[in-house]
């Protein structure tokens, strides 16, 4: 009886905490509602190129991004990631890939920073199994046979149509809603500078995943020159955590208290405060298999 009462008390405390958290979270307004009616958001961007060291779970490599701003405000973005090493999941040893893996994406954004089209090609090789000494590709069954992924927005701008080419399986087409306040996962890093430039320090948005799922995300912008406190638990090089300029750190987490219980991790996007379209670093997620990109200075 005593244990049951203790569990009931703990559950009641948890429910109260969640309800309190939910009510305070309501103060986070939707980002696009805050900037709707503003001039072309893509005007923040100019044509540019950048390179970065990247990590995607157990894969390590280099990335590059080229942005071209066209006369009508449309943004054309080309991104490359070349993975050359992988971390052995059992020993932690880094091994060289016999054949580097290559991802190439072409993204087009409207002047309002809405996704217009996406085309991603993948070159993945099973020779990684030889380097690892076991069937490493079994860990990647969900994506290993992908060859190409495309997405385009319907004429009315309300629906996203995605085609996936898989080896030996032809093409799979799916479509789902693209709400006005949603940000597709692929372009989050390019939309957040809108809040940084406008000094919107707390906001929310709907994160649209490649399968059409929507997750409300809370965001807080903090300004600092030292990233140490945001790097707790992540294996980031100390030399990359201090800057000689003011930084804008956008801290993201799941808005739903229930979802946050199951995925309590945060994601951090680091921008130059003076030049907010310059993404300097990104990391987050599960520290054991996290995502990371650090711009080469």
Backbone as CSV, one residue per row, in Angstrom:
resi,resn,N_x,N_y,N_z,CA_x,CA_y,CA_z,C_x,C_y,C_z
1,UNK,0.829,-1.204,0.000,0.000,0.000,0.000,0.863,1.253,0.000
2,UNK,1.902,1.237,0.834,2.776,2.397,0.916,3.456,2.661,-0.421
3,UNK,3.933,1.591,-1.087,4.585,1.762,-2.395,3.605,2.284,-3.430
4,UNK,2.338,1.812,-3.359,1.342,2.277,-4.305,1.073,3.763,-4.106
5,UNK,0.967,4.183,-2.856,0.733,5.607,-2.568,1.906,6.450,-3.047
6,UNK,3.141,5.921,-2.867,4.318,6.656,-3.315,4.291,6.820,-4.834
7,UNK,3.931,5.737,-5.548,3.861,5.824,-7.002,2.785,6.808,-7.449
8,UNK,1.632,6.803,-6.760,0.559,7.723,-7.104,0.973,9.173,-6.866
9,UNK,1.707,9.387,-5.769,2.197,10.730,-5.468,3.186,11.207,-6.522
10,UNK,4.091,10.301,-6.922,5.066,10.654,-7.956,4.376,10.951,-9.279
11,UNK,3.361,10.125,-9.617,2.631,10.347,-10.860,1.903,11.683,-10.833
12,UNK,1.280,12.010,-9.689,0.577,13.292,-9.580,1.545,14.454,-9.738
13,UNK,2.727,14.328,-9.131,3.732,15.395,-9.246,4.172,15.557,-10.691
14,UNK,4.323,14.416,-11.396,4.734,14.463,-12.796,3.673,15.147,-13.640
15,UNK,2.395,14.798,-13.416,1.302,15.406,-14.179,1.257,16.908,-13.942
16,UNK,1.400,17.329,-12.681,1.396,18.759,-12.368,2.550,19.461,-13.069
17,UNK,3.727,18.818,-13.040,4.895,19.423,-13.686,4.665,19.564,-15.186
18,UNK,4.072,18.534,-15.804,3.826,18.581,-17.237,2.803,19.650,-17.584
19,UNK,1.747,19.751,-16.810,0.734,20.775,-17.067,1.316,22.169,-16.911
20,UNK,2.154,22.348,-15.884,2.794,23.648,-15.678,3.698,23.978,-16.842
21,UNK,4.479,22.991,-17.277,5.397,23.178,-18.403,4.619,23.543,-19.663
22,UNK,3.485,22.843,-19.881,2.691,23.115,-21.076,2.168,24.539,-21.070
23,UNK,1.720,25.021,-19.919,1.151,26.364,-19.867,2.207,27.426,-20.086
24,UNK,3.430,27.199,-19.582,4.487,28.181,-19.809,4.957,28.142,-21.247
25,UNK,4.921,26.950,-21.871,5.344,26.834,-23.263,4.450,27.598,-24.207
26,UNK,3.203,27.900,-23.790,2.280,28.605,-24.666,2.756,30.009,-24.988
27,UNK,3.729,30.526,-24.204,4.247,31.876,-24.447,5.144,31.921,-25.687
28,UNK,5.515,30.779,-26.217,6.355,30.723,-27.412,5.469,30.851,-28.645
29,UNK,5.529,31.992,-29.323,4.700,32.213,-30.505,5.336,31.574,-31.730
30,UNK,4.499,31.232,-32.718,4.998,30.642,-33.953,5.869,31.634,-34.704
31,UNK,7.010,31.149,-35.189,7.988,32.020,-35.830,7.402,32.740,-37.041
32,UNK,6.743,32.009,-37.933,6.259,32.636,-39.155,5.136,33.636,-38.882
33,UNK,4.406,33.449,-37.779,3.399,34.449,-37.421,4.065,35.762,-37.015
34,UNK,5.252,35.657,-36.452,5.976,36.858,-36.007,6.554,37.653,-37.172
35,UNK,6.872,36.962,-38.269,7.553,37.639,-39.381,6.677,37.735,-40.630
36,UNK,5.436,37.245,-40.534,4.558,37.291,-41.704,4.340,38.740,-42.129
37,UNK,4.410,38.987,-43.417,4.253,40.339,-43.928,5.566,41.076,-44.082
38,UNK,6.652,40.461,-43.587,7.963,41.101,-43.738,8.413,40.985,-45.193
39,UNK,9.409,41.821,-45.562,9.931,41.751,-46.919,10.558,40.390,-47.170
40,UNK,10.912,40.114,-48.399,11.425,38.801,-48.773,12.489,38.324,-47.783
41,UNK,12.189,37.218,-47.104,13.106,36.715,-46.083,14.431,36.276,-46.683
42,UNK,14.412,35.859,-47.941,15.655,35.404,-48.571,16.648,36.533,-48.772
43,UNK,16.204,37.786,-48.575,17.124,38.916,-48.733,18.225,38.897,-47.680
44,UNK,18.037,38.089,-46.624,19.097,37.921,-45.624,20.331,37.273,-46.239
45,UNK,20.118,36.496,-47.297,21.189,35.694,-47.861,21.806,36.348,-49.089
46,UNK,23.097,36.155,-49.218,23.829,36.513,-50.423,24.525,35.248,-50.929
47,UNK,24.912,35.253,-52.177,25.618,34.091,-52.721,26.894,33.857,-51.918
48,UNK,27.150,32.605,-51.565,28.302,32.307,-50.710,28.656,30.826,-50.811
49,UNK,29.818,30.487,-50.263,30.269,29.100,-50.183,30.847,28.856,-48.796
50,UNK,30.716,27.629,-48.296,31.258,27.280,-46.984,31.600,25.805,-46.955
51,UNK,32.536,25.464,-46.071,32.928,24.070,-45.859,32.890,23.771,-44.369
52,UNK,32.687,22.486,-44.031,32.590,22.119,-42.622,33.036,20.680,-42.422
53,UNK,33.514,20.401,-41.211,33.744,19.022,-40.778,32.425,18.515,-40.218
54,UNK,31.983,17.324,-40.650,30.665,16.846,-40.261,30.748,15.470,-39.618
55,UNK,29.753,15.218,-38.777,29.569,13.887,-38.202,28.079,13.580,-38.250
56,UNK,27.757,12.375,-38.708,26.371,11.947,-38.801,26.271,10.581,-38.150
57,UNK,26.003,10.578,-36.846,25.989,9.318,-36.113,27.381,8.716,-36.045
58,UNK,27.582,7.571,-36.685,28.883,6.889,-36.677,29.749,7.256,-37.865
59,UNK,29.260,8.136,-38.736,29.988,8.507,-39.941,30.663,9.868,-39.789
60,UNK,31.881,9.990,-40.331,32.654,11.223,-40.249,33.098,11.629,-41.650
61,UNK,33.151,12.946,-41.888,33.609,13.393,-43.192,33.614,14.900,-43.310
62,UNK,33.421,15.378,-44.526,33.447,16.816,-44.816,32.184,17.195,-45.577
63,UNK,31.800,18.449,-45.413,30.626,18.943,-46.109,30.907,20.277,-46.758
64,UNK,30.131,20.599,-47.772,30.243,21.903,-48.417,28.851,22.386,-48.794
65,UNK,28.721,23.706,-48.882,27.437,24.311,-49.236,27.675,25.527,-50.105
66,UNK,26.922,25.609,-51.180,26.995,26.750,-52.088,25.603,27.343,-52.217
67,UNK,25.481,28.632,-51.923,24.195,29.329,-51.990,24.253,30.350,-53.111
68,UNK,23.242,30.332,-53.958,23.124,31.326,-55.018,21.772,32.025,-54.870
69,UNK,21.813,33.324,-54.671,20.567,34.097,-54.581,20.273,34.691,-55.939
70,UNK,19.126,34.330,-56.499,18.768,34.781,-57.823,18.052,36.133,-57.776
71,UNK,17.903,36.764,-58.932,17.380,38.131,-58.999,15.977,38.253,-58.408
72,UNK,15.166,37.201,-58.516,13.796,37.278,-57.994,13.697,36.897,-56.527
73,UNK,14.838,36.662,-55.867,14.843,36.311,-54.447,14.868,34.822,-54.173
74,UNK,14.735,34.010,-55.221,14.818,32.558,-55.047,16.235,32.161,-54.617
75,UNK,16.328,31.201,-53.712,17.626,30.679,-53.277,17.836,29.292,-53.873
76,UNK,18.999,29.119,-54.477,19.403,27.819,-55.015,20.589,27.343,-54.171
77,UNK,20.442,26.184,-53.543,21.448,25.704,-52.594,21.932,24.320,-53.030
78,UNK,23.243,24.150,-53.076,23.828,22.837,-53.353,24.659,22.411,-52.146
79,UNK,24.404,21.204,-51.683,25.092,20.688,-50.501,25.710,19.335,-50.817
80,UNK,26.935,19.139,-50.341,27.632,17.861,-50.501,28.144,17.400,-49.151
81,UNK,28.019,16.104,-48.906,28.651,15.486,-47.743,29.399,14.247,-48.224
82,UNK,30.663,14.173,-47.890,31.489,13.019,-48.260,32.015,12.394,-46.967
83,UNK,31.545,11.187,-46.674,31.968,10.480,-45.467,33.152,9.589,-45.805
84,UNK,34.225,9.773,-45.076,35.453,9.025,-45.360,35.862,8.083,-44.226
85,UNK,35.257,8.243,-43.049,35.596,7.388,-41.913,34.324,7.008,-41.163
86,UNK,34.419,5.931,-40.392,33.292,5.500,-39.568,33.813,5.024,-38.218
87,UNK,32.996,5.187,-37.209,33.360,4.758,-35.862,32.818,3.359,-35.618
88,UNK,33.712,2.454,-35.233,33.291,1.083,-34.946,32.346,1.117,-33.747
89,UNK,31.128,0.588,-33.875,30.147,0.721,-32.794,30.497,-0.052,-31.535
90,UNK,31.415,-1.008,-31.624,31.763,-1.820,-30.455,33.074,-1.373,-29.810
91,UNK,34.065,-1.025,-30.625,35.374,-0.668,-30.084,35.608,0.840,-30.029
92,UNK,34.825,1.597,-30.770,35.031,3.046,-30.826,36.152,3.461,-31.749
93,UNK,36.785,2.497,-32.403,37.896,2.797,-33.306,37.387,3.421,-34.599
94,UNK,38.120,4.440,-35.095,37.782,5.044,-36.366,38.471,4.285,-37.493
95,UNK,37.700,3.920,-38.514,38.263,3.182,-39.644,38.017,3.974,-40.927
96,UNK,38.940,3.853,-41.864,38.783,4.517,-43.159,37.840,3.705,-44.043
97,UNK,36.971,4.380,-44.776,36.080,3.695,-45.698,36.822,3.372,-46.992
98,UNK,36.784,2.136,-47.458,37.437,1.798,-48.729,36.896,2.628,-49.890
99,UNK,35.594,2.924,-49.842,34.940,3.772,-50.842,34.150,4.846,-50.102
100,UNK,34.540,6.098,-50.212,33.811,7.165,-49.513,32.334,7.194,-49.914
101,UNK,31.478,7.524,-48.952,30.046,7.677,-49.210,29.779,9.134,-49.562
102,UNK,28.901,9.349,-50.519,28.662,10.701,-51.021,27.157,10.995,-51.051
103,UNK,26.769,12.127,-50.469,25.404,12.631,-50.550,25.441,14.000,-51.214
104,UNK,24.622,14.172,-52.221,24.549,15.459,-52.929,23.097,15.918,-52.960
105,UNK,22.849,17.157,-52.523,21.490,17.698,-52.499,21.436,19.031,-53.226
106,UNK,20.366,19.216,-53.964,20.058,20.497,-54.580,18.715,20.951,-54.022
107,UNK,18.702,22.127,-53.430,17.503,22.634,-52.760,17.151,23.999,-53.337
108,UNK,15.867,24.212,-53.592,15.388,25.511,-54.049,14.375,26.050,-53.050
109,UNK,14.587,27.294,-52.610,13.700,27.946,-51.647,13.062,29.173,-52.282
110,UNK,11.821,29.431,-51.921,11.135,30.630,-52.398,11.680,31.849,-51.656
111,UNK,11.356,33.060,-52.108,11.779,34.265,-51.367,11.277,34.289,-49.927
112,UNK,10.195,33.552,-49.653,9.669,33.478,-48.284,10.307,32.346,-47.491
113,UNK,11.364,31.737,-48.033,12.081,30.627,-47.413,11.189,29.404,-47.210
114,UNK,10.314,29.173,-48.187,9.538,27.929,-48.227,10.230,26.977,-49.206
115,UNK,10.216,25.694,-48.876,10.822,24.715,-49.760,10.027,24.630,-51.062
116,UNK,10.724,24.754,-52.182,10.080,24.597,-53.486,10.414,23.234,-54.089
117,UNK,11.676,22.828,-53.980,12.053,21.517,-54.507,13.316,21.031,-53.816
118,UNK,13.491,19.721,-53.856,14.646,19.068,-53.233,15.003,17.851,-54.065
119,UNK,16.301,17.650,-54.293,16.765,16.474,-55.032,18.054,15.996,-54.376
120,UNK,18.007,14.813,-53.781,19.165,14.253,-53.079,19.531,12.909,-53.679
121,UNK,20.799,12.755,-54.021,21.299,11.469,-54.507,22.296,10.915,-53.499
122,UNK,22.321,9.591,-53.378,23.171,8.928,-52.394,24.026,7.876,-53.070
123,UNK,25.280,7.817,-52.680,26.189,6.766,-53.137,26.756,6.093,-51.885
124,UNK,26.186,4.936,-51.539,26.591,4.190,-50.353,27.149,2.840,-50.789
125,UNK,28.207,2.368,-50.119,28.895,1.155,-50.556,29.009,0.150,-49.411
126,UNK,28.754,-1.098,-49.739,28.818,-2.163,-48.730,30.253,-2.540,-48.355
127,UNK,31.228,-1.956,-49.017,32.621,-2.255,-48.668,32.949,-1.789,-47.250
128,UNK,32.061,-0.991,-46.641,32.278,-0.595,-45.244,32.284,-1.827,-44.340
129,UNK,31.565,-2.886,-44.734,31.542,-4.105,-43.919,32.937,-4.711,-43.792
130,UNK,33.720,-4.654,-44.886,35.086,-5.195,-44.842,35.949,-4.387,-43.886
131,UNK,35.791,-3.067,-43.887,36.593,-2.213,-43.008,36.238,-2.446,-41.545
132,UNK,34.940,-2.685,-41.276,34.483,-2.871,-39.910,34.733,-4.292,-39.401
133,UNK,34.763,-5.246,-40.347,34.929,-6.633,-39.936,33.634,-7.305,-39.556
134,UNK,32.494,-6.696,-39.853,31.185,-7.304,-39.619,30.171,-6.558,-40.483
135,UNK,28.935,-7.015,-40.485,27.909,-6.433,-41.360,27.393,-5.116,-40.783
136,UNK,28.207,-4.082,-40.903,27.830,-2.756,-40.419,26.572,-2.253,-41.112
137,UNK,26.394,-2.626,-42.386,25.248,-2.125,-43.149,23.916,-2.613,-42.587
138,UNK,23.947,-3.647,-41.737,22.700,-4.092,-41.113,22.109,-3.003,-40.221
139,UNK,22.988,-2.111,-39.701,22.503,-1.021,-38.847,21.786,0.050,-39.664
140,UNK,21.956,0.015,-40.968,21.422,1.071,-41.827,20.419,0.531,-42.839
141,UNK,19.743,-0.539,-42.497,18.836,-1.171,-43.441,17.785,-0.200,-43.970
142,UNK,17.344,0.721,-43.140,16.250,1.612,-43.525,16.617,2.534,-44.677
143,UNK,17.908,2.856,-44.804,18.295,3.833,-45.827,19.341,3.306,-46.807
144,UNK,19.894,2.126,-46.556,21.047,1.722,-47.339,20.742,1.531,-48.813
145,UNK,19.531,1.100,-49.138,19.238,0.880,-50.552,18.612,2.100,-51.224
146,UNK,18.604,3.259,-50.533,18.151,4.493,-51.170,19.145,4.883,-52.267
147,UNK,18.634,5.389,-53.351,19.473,5.909,-54.420,19.218,7.392,-54.683
148,UNK,17.973,7.803,-54.516,17.642,9.194,-54.800,16.329,9.547,-54.099
149,UNK,16.245,10.782,-53.633,15.026,11.290,-53.014,14.741,12.672,-53.597
150,UNK,13.524,12.870,-54.061,13.139,14.180,-54.560,11.875,14.634,-53.850
151,UNK,11.687,15.929,-53.794,10.458,16.489,-53.229,10.125,17.761,-53.983
152,UNK,8.857,17.990,-54.173,8.402,19.229,-54.801,7.098,19.655,-54.150
153,UNK,6.837,20.927,-54.220,5.627,21.476,-53.617,4.556,21.616,-54.687
154,UNK,3.324,21.328,-54.316,2.210,21.441,-55.247,2.014,22.892,-55.675
155,UNK,1.233,23.089,-56.720,1.033,24.427,-57.278,0.449,25.397,-56.266
156,UNK,-0.399,24.916,-55.356,-0.990,25.806,-54.354,-0.104,25.968,-53.122
157,UNK,1.047,25.273,-53.093,2.006,25.422,-52.003,1.622,24.739,-50.712
158,UNK,0.565,23.917,-50.729,0.060,23.332,-49.484,0.415,21.860,-49.311
159,UNK,0.965,21.246,-50.348,1.259,19.814,-50.286,2.684,19.554,-50.755
160,UNK,3.356,18.653,-50.052,4.706,18.248,-50.428,4.632,16.837,-51.002
161,UNK,5.149,16.663,-52.207,5.133,15.362,-52.870,6.563,14.841,-52.925
162,UNK,6.763,13.652,-52.352,8.115,13.093,-52.235,8.207,11.778,-53.001
163,UNK,9.265,11.647,-53.782,9.553,10.401,-54.502,10.849,9.811,-53.958
164,UNK,10.842,8.526,-53.702,12.028,7.832,-53.206,12.364,6.686,-54.152
165,UNK,13.594,6.692,-54.669,14.087,5.613,-55.515,14.892,4.653,-54.655
166,UNK,14.504,3.397,-54.640,15.234,2.374,-53.898,15.765,1.325,-54.864
167,UNK,16.917,0.779,-54.530,17.551,-0.212,-55.410,16.631,-1.412,-55.613
168,UNK,16.284,-1.687,-56.871,15.488,-2.851,-57.196,14.033,-2.767,-56.811
169,UNK,13.567,-1.616,-56.297,12.181,-1.513,-55.848,11.405,-0.417,-56.563
170,UNK,12.041,0.241,-57.521,11.339,1.290,-58.245,11.177,2.553,-57.424
171,UNK,10.100,3.266,-57.694,9.873,4.568,-57.076,8.661,4.508,-56.155
172,UNK,8.810,5.079,-54.974,7.690,5.201,-54.044,7.322,6.673,-53.925
173,UNK,6.052,6.988,-54.141,5.586,8.367,-54.072,4.677,8.548,-52.864
174,UNK,4.945,9.560,-52.085,4.098,9.912,-50.944,3.821,11.404,-50.984
175,UNK,2.698,11.802,-50.432,2.382,13.230,-50.347,1.775,13.511,-48.984
176,UNK,2.012,14.709,-48.481,1.491,15.098,-47.175,1.401,16.613,-47.099
177,UNK,0.657,17.069,-46.099,0.418,18.505,-45.945,1.715,19.248,-45.650
178,UNK,1.783,20.462,-46.170,2.905,21.371,-45.897,2.297,22.644,-45.305
179,UNK,2.028,22.650,-43.979,1.360,23.782,-43.346,2.170,25.073,-43.454
180,UNK,1.481,26.184,-43.332,2.119,27.492,-43.500,3.201,27.754,-42.467
181,UNK,3.082,27.153,-41.287,4.055,27.412,-40.225,5.072,26.284,-40.060
182,UNK,5.088,25.362,-41.003,5.991,24.218,-40.896,7.333,24.511,-41.563
183,UNK,8.374,23.893,-41.016,9.719,23.993,-41.590,10.216,22.579,-41.856
184,UNK,10.396,22.195,-43.119,10.945,20.861,-43.408,12.323,20.696,-42.773
185,UNK,12.589,19.484,-42.317,13.844,19.192,-41.631,15.059,19.647,-42.431
186,UNK,14.999,19.510,-43.753,16.165,19.780,-44.590,16.575,21.244,-44.614
187,UNK,15.690,22.168,-44.234,16.023,23.588,-44.370,15.951,24.357,-43.051
188,UNK,15.893,23.633,-41.932,15.806,24.304,-40.630,16.939,25.301,-40.442
189,UNK,18.165,24.869,-40.764,19.331,25.728,-40.538,19.293,27.014,-41.327
190,UNK,18.510,27.062,-42.419,18.437,28.262,-43.241,17.307,29.191,-42.837
191,UNK,16.356,28.685,-42.053,15.222,29.512,-41.633,15.475,30.177,-40.276
192,UNK,16.191,29.507,-39.395,16.425,30.050,-38.058,17.089,31.429,-38.051
193,UNK,17.965,31.761,-39.022,18.554,33.114,-39.014,17.530,34.242,-39.072
194,UNK,16.327,33.948,-39.551,15.270,34.968,-39.559,15.008,35.449,-38.134
195,UNK,14.924,34.514,-37.194,14.687,34.882,-35.790,15.897,35.585,-35.200
196,UNK,17.086,35.126,-35.552,18.302,35.756,-35.017,18.389,37.207,-35.468
197,UNK,18.183,37.454,-36.764,18.276,38.820,-37.291,17.192,39.725,-36.694
198,UNK,15.988,39.177,-36.484,14.877,39.974,-35.963,14.886,40.078,-34.440
199,UNK,15.879,39.469,-33.789,15.981,39.451,-32.323,14.714,38.888,-31.677
200,UNK,14.199,37.814,-32.281,13.091,37.059,-31.696,13.734,35.956,-30.850
201,UNK,13.705,36.121,-29.547,14.508,35.256,-28.683,13.791,33.995,-28.213
202,UNK,12.469,33.933,-28.332,11.727,32.706,-28.040,10.655,32.537,-29.107
203,UNK,10.525,31.324,-29.623,9.519,31.073,-30.646,9.299,29.578,-30.779
204,UNK,8.294,29.216,-31.573,8.003,27.822,-31.877,7.872,27.652,-33.391
205,UNK,7.970,26.424,-33.832,7.638,26.109,-35.218,7.292,24.626,-35.299
206,UNK,6.633,24.248,-36.385,6.307,22.848,-36.634,7.385,22.245,-37.523
207,UNK,8.080,21.269,-36.999,9.127,20.587,-37.751,8.485,19.508,-38.601
208,UNK,8.692,19.583,-39.919,8.115,18.626,-40.848,9.178,17.605,-41.243
209,UNK,8.972,16.355,-40.866,9.931,15.293,-41.145,9.688,14.698,-42.537
210,UNK,10.689,14.001,-43.087,10.551,13.446,-44.440,9.375,12.496,-44.628
211,UNK,8.851,11.908,-43.536,7.708,11.009,-43.660,6.376,11.727,-43.488
212,UNK,6.431,13.066,-43.341,5.205,13.841,-43.197,4.801,14.108,-41.758
213,UNK,5.497,13.517,-40.786,5.160,13.740,-39.383,5.509,15.171,-38.970
214,UNK,4.667,15.742,-38.109,4.882,17.096,-37.593,5.191,17.036,-36.108
215,UNK,6.202,17.785,-35.689,6.540,17.891,-34.272,6.705,19.367,-33.929
216,UNK,5.944,19.848,-32.942,6.119,21.223,-32.502,7.448,21.328,-31.733
217,UNK,8.229,22.338,-32.077,9.553,22.543,-31.487,9.611,23.910,-30.841
218,UNK,10.149,23.965,-29.637,10.410,25.231,-28.958,11.842,25.669,-29.251
219,UNK,12.037,26.975,-29.324,13.381,27.501,-29.599,13.652,28.713,-28.723
220,UNK,14.890,28.796,-28.286,15.344,29.955,-27.511,16.687,30.394,-28.075
221,UNK,16.847,31.695,-28.279,18.098,32.238,-28.810,18.876,32.865,-27.663
222,UNK,20.122,32.430,-27.485,20.989,32.967,-26.443,22.258,33.492,-27.089
223,UNK,22.787,34.568,-26.532,23.985,35.187,-27.118,25.163,35.051,-26.155
224,UNK,26.294,34.645,-26.711,27.464,34.350,-25.902,28.682,34.285,-26.808
225,UNK,29.875,34.186,-26.191,31.106,33.925,-26.938,31.714,32.587,-26.548
226,UNK,31.103,31.922,-25.580,31.637,30.663,-25.059,30.543,29.601,-25.152
227,UNK,30.793,28.547,-25.910,29.789,27.511,-26.157,29.896,26.327,-25.202
228,UNK,30.767,26.425,-24.215,31.065,25.272,-23.368,29.821,24.672,-22.736
229,UNK,28.934,25.493,-22.212,27.769,24.959,-21.498,26.809,24.225,-22.426
230,UNK,26.813,24.566,-23.704,25.934,23.894,-24.652,26.535,22.581,-25.157
231,UNK,27.817,22.393,-24.917,28.521,21.208,-25.418,28.601,20.093,-24.390
232,UNK,27.963,20.258,-23.231,28.026,19.251,-22.183,27.554,17.898,-22.724
233,UNK,28.409,16.886,-22.595,28.050,15.539,-23.011,28.368,15.225,-24.456
234,UNK,28.805,16.219,-25.239,29.128,15.991,-26.647,30.644,16.097,-26.852
235,UNK,31.230,15.209,-27.639,32.685,15.213,-27.841,33.113,16.269,-28.856
236,UNK,32.980,17.529,-28.480,33.360,18.625,-29.360,34.754,19.115,-29.014
237,UNK,35.563,19.477,-30.001,36.916,19.974,-29.711,36.857,21.297,-28.951
238,UNK,37.609,21.374,-27.847,37.570,22.570,-26.996,37.932,23.826,-27.770
239,UNK,38.824,23.698,-28.738,39.260,24.873,-29.496,38.129,25.487,-30.314
240,UNK,37.068,24.713,-30.543,35.952,25.204,-31.352,34.851,25.828,-30.514
241,UNK,35.043,25.923,-29.212,33.958,26.358,-28.334,34.059,27.812,-27.909
242,UNK,35.129,28.505,-28.269,35.275,29.916,-27.896,35.562,30.744,-29.144
243,UNK,34.878,31.860,-29.239,34.986,32.704,-30.418,35.338,34.128,-30.009
244,UNK,35.899,34.860,-30.943,36.247,36.252,-30.690,35.133,37.207,-31.056
245,UNK,33.950,36.683,-31.331,32.815,37.522,-31.687,31.574,37.025,-30.960
246,UNK,30.544,37.849,-30.935,29.288,37.470,-30.304,28.583,36.423,-31.164
247,UNK,28.084,35.371,-30.505,27.398,34.289,-31.180,25.926,34.276,-30.799
248,UNK,25.102,33.785,-31.706,23.690,33.558,-31.415,23.469,32.049,-31.452
249,UNK,23.137,31.458,-30.310,22.913,30.026,-30.201,21.412,29.779,-30.162
250,UNK,20.903,29.049,-31.147,19.488,28.700,-31.161,19.354,27.297,-30.572
251,UNK,18.723,27.218,-29.412,18.545,25.981,-28.662,17.147,25.436,-28.971
252,UNK,17.077,24.205,-29.493,15.800,23.611,-29.898,15.500,22.371,-29.060
253,UNK,14.215,22.208,-28.710,13.780,20.992,-28.033,12.307,20.752,-28.340
254,UNK,11.862,19.525,-28.154,10.482,19.172,-28.449,9.534,19.883,-27.492
255,UNK,8.488,20.499,-28.044,7.561,21.279,-27.227,6.644,20.390,-26.394
256,UNK,6.278,19.232,-26.932,5.378,18.341,-26.198,6.079,17.756,-24.979
257,UNK,5.554,17.973,-23.776,6.200,17.405,-22.586,6.291,15.882,-22.641
258,UNK,5.269,15.236,-23.211,5.295,13.776,-23.294,6.399,13.319,-24.237
259,UNK,6.483,13.935,-25.428,7.536,13.572,-26.381,8.912,13.876,-25.798
260,UNK,9.002,14.976,-25.045,10.297,15.350,-24.473,10.766,14.322,-23.442
261,UNK,9.826,13.657,-22.776,10.210,12.618,-21.830,10.951,11.484,-22.542
262,UNK,10.509,11.159,-23.747,11.108,10.055,-24.496,12.308,10.503,-25.321
263,UNK,12.357,11.783,-25.677,13.518,12.315,-26.399,13.890,13.650,-25.746
264,UNK,14.672,13.602,-24.658,14.974,14.810,-23.889,16.128,15.633,-24.452
265,UNK,16.687,15.224,-25.566,17.887,15.859,-26.094,17.562,17.182,-26.786
266,UNK,18.574,18.032,-26.867,18.455,19.325,-27.525,19.307,19.339,-28.794
267,UNK,19.019,20.313,-29.658,19.842,20.578,-30.834,20.261,22.043,-30.780
268,UNK,21.491,22.316,-31.175,22.033,23.671,-31.091,22.550,24.120,-32.454
269,UNK,22.073,25.276,-32.901,22.559,25.905,-34.118,23.272,27.189,-33.713
270,UNK,24.526,27.345,-34.135,25.341,28.483,-33.724,25.596,29.384,-34.930
271,UNK,25.181,30.651,-34.816,25.342,31.615,-35.895,26.186,32.796,-35.426
272,UNK,26.784,33.482,-36.373,27.403,34.766,-36.077,26.284,35.760,-35.813
273,UNK,26.340,36.455,-34.677,25.275,37.408,-34.358,25.270,38.569,-35.340
274,UNK,26.441,38.993,-35.794,26.523,40.113,-36.738,26.137,39.690,-38.151
275,UNK,26.384,38.402,-38.490,26.071,37.880,-39.827,25.282,36.585,-39.636
276,UNK,23.998,36.703,-39.286,23.237,35.528,-38.847,23.043,34.445,-39.890
277,UNK,23.258,34.749,-41.164,23.134,33.667,-42.152,24.376,32.785,-42.182
278,UNK,25.396,33.154,-41.426,26.617,32.346,-41.376,26.498,31.325,-40.239
279,UNK,26.160,30.090,-40.613,26.058,29.001,-39.647,27.466,28.527,-39.311
280,UNK,27.845,28.675,-38.053,29.205,28.343,-37.631,29.326,26.917,-37.113
281,UNK,28.268,26.414,-36.505,28.331,25.063,-35.947,26.917,24.566,-35.688
282,UNK,26.814,23.260,-35.600,25.548,22.609,-35.301,25.851,21.282,-34.630
283,UNK,25.101,20.961,-33.579,25.211,19.630,-32.992,23.963,19.351,-32.167
284,UNK,23.799,18.083,-31.779,22.672,17.757,-30.918,22.166,16.354,-31.127
285,UNK,21.108,16.031,-30.378,20.545,14.693,-30.398,21.181,13.808,-29.352
286,UNK,20.995,12.521,-29.486,21.562,11.549,-28.566,23.082,11.653,-28.597
287,UNK,23.735,11.946,-27.476,25.199,12.097,-27.469,25.949,10.864,-27.974
288,UNK,25.344,9.680,-27.875,26.025,8.466,-28.331,26.106,8.386,-29.850
289,UNK,25.110,8.916,-30.546,25.098,8.881,-32.007,24.570,10.225,-32.513
290,UNK,25.251,11.277,-32.155,24.743,12.613,-32.424,25.127,13.113,-33.814
291,UNK,24.527,14.236,-34.183,24.848,14.937,-35.422,25.732,16.125,-35.094
292,UNK,26.617,16.464,-36.016,27.560,17.546,-35.730,28.127,18.112,-37.022
293,UNK,28.232,19.421,-37.084,28.908,20.081,-38.205,29.584,21.339,-37.668
294,UNK,30.843,21.503,-37.981,31.597,22.675,-37.513,32.241,23.342,-38.719
295,UNK,31.893,24.583,-38.944,32.380,25.309,-40.100,33.892,25.502,-40.019
296,UNK,34.560,25.313,-41.124,35.999,25.526,-41.156,36.279,27.033,-41.192
297,UNK,37.127,27.477,-40.263,37.411,28.913,-40.161,38.541,29.300,-41.104
